[in-house]
Amino acid sequence: HVRDTQWLAVKEHPVTAGIELNRKLSHSYYDHVELAAGPDGRVLAEAARSGRAVVVAGAFGKGRYVACGLLIGVGADNSDIVPRGAERVLLENAVRWCGEDR
């Protein structure tokens, strides 16, 4: 496994609103979890190096979900940190979008 500290928002969506698409961004943790989107999941962000999904969103039943492998709120030394920049925007957007009526 190659550690990667960069990601890219790749799809216009309420969760990625305010984040420039296809621009390499750094995340606070030294690595991330790569995800596999299910049939109804939409890949919103990818790892810069591998191109694999790191943020996936979709609907489930009457609700919505966002799977995020960026470990937002965790620093490179495993300490708790306040999310900043694009990570903060992504987190706030995800919470807002999941809470909205479908």
Wavefront OBJ file of the C-alpha trace (Angstrom):
o trace
v 0.000 0.000 0.000
v 1.296 3.450 -0.939
v 0.340 6.222 1.468
v -1.372 9.157 -0.160
v -2.214 12.493 1.457
v -4.011 14.084 -1.469
v -7.523 13.836 -2.835
v -9.688 15.454 -5.507
v -13.394 16.312 -5.567
v -14.501 14.852 -8.909
v -18.263 15.368 -9.138
v -20.502 18.360 -8.720
v -22.884 17.558 -5.858
v -24.256 19.335 -2.761
v -21.582 17.536 -0.696
v -18.762 18.966 -2.850
v -20.296 22.453 -3.200
v -17.665 25.138 -2.664
v -14.758 22.763 -3.412
v -12.964 23.210 -6.726
v -13.315 20.062 -8.818
v -10.280 18.102 -10.031
v -7.831 20.134 -7.930
v -5.419 18.214 -5.705
v -6.168 18.864 -2.033
v -4.304 17.699 1.049
v -5.997 15.977 3.952
v -4.874 16.117 7.551
v -4.297 12.407 8.147
v -1.290 10.684 6.570
v -3.470 8.242 4.586
v -7.082 7.443 3.746
v -9.444 4.518 3.255
v -10.329 3.749 -0.350
v -13.970 2.826 -0.931
v -16.005 0.876 -3.472
v -19.268 2.504 -4.576
v -22.327 0.281 -4.668
v -24.780 0.382 -7.571
v -26.568 3.480 -6.220
v -23.491 5.214 -4.819
v -21.925 8.228 -6.517
v -18.179 8.754 -6.281
v -17.671 12.381 -5.213
v -13.941 12.346 -4.420
v -10.971 10.207 -5.356
v -7.458 9.585 -4.091
v -5.034 11.698 -6.110
v -2.533 8.898 -6.649
v -4.717 5.815 -7.216
v -7.886 7.428 -8.579
v -9.974 5.230 -6.265
v -13.016 6.531 -4.414
v -12.535 8.177 -1.003
v -15.985 9.828 -0.723
v -19.181 8.134 -1.912
v -22.752 9.391 -1.447
v -26.187 8.044 -2.182
v -29.677 7.302 -0.973
v -30.729 4.416 1.231
v -34.360 3.800 1.979
v -35.859 7.133 3.025
v -32.488 8.628 3.912
v -29.092 9.556 2.517
v -25.559 8.505 3.349
v -22.017 9.703 2.787
v -19.107 7.288 3.189
v -15.864 9.182 3.732
v -12.437 7.609 3.929
v -10.531 10.841 4.592
v -10.487 10.455 8.392
v -11.592 14.056 8.816
v -10.755 15.394 12.272
v -7.700 13.159 12.763
v -4.194 14.598 12.460
v -1.108 12.904 11.033
v -0.072 11.976 14.607
v -3.515 10.399 15.309
v -4.587 13.344 17.480
v -8.004 14.981 17.280
v -7.933 18.185 15.232
v -10.449 20.758 14.058
v -11.232 20.172 10.366
v -10.052 23.001 8.105
v -10.274 24.039 4.478
v -11.877 21.651 2.010
v -12.193 18.923 4.651
v -14.315 21.247 6.805
v -16.458 22.242 3.808
v -16.942 18.590 2.819
v -17.938 17.576 6.363
v -20.382 20.457 6.827
v -21.925 19.851 3.392
v -22.266 16.117 4.056
v -24.067 16.658 7.367
v -26.366 19.246 5.788
v -27.156 17.082 2.741
v -27.835 13.962 4.835
v -30.223 15.957 7.036
v -32.294 17.424 4.196
v -35.591 15.921 3.112
v -35.386 13.845 -0.041
l 1 2 3 4 5 6 7 8 9 10 11 12 13 14 15 16 17 18 19 20 21 22 23 24 25 26 27 28 29 30 31 32 33 34 35 36 37 38 39 40 41 42 43 44 45 46 47 48 49 50 51 52 53 54 55 56 57 58 59 60 61 62 63 64 65 66 67 68 69 70 71 72 73 74 75 76 77 78 79 80 81 82 83 84 85 86 87 88 89 90 91 92 93 94 95 96 97 98 99 100 101 102
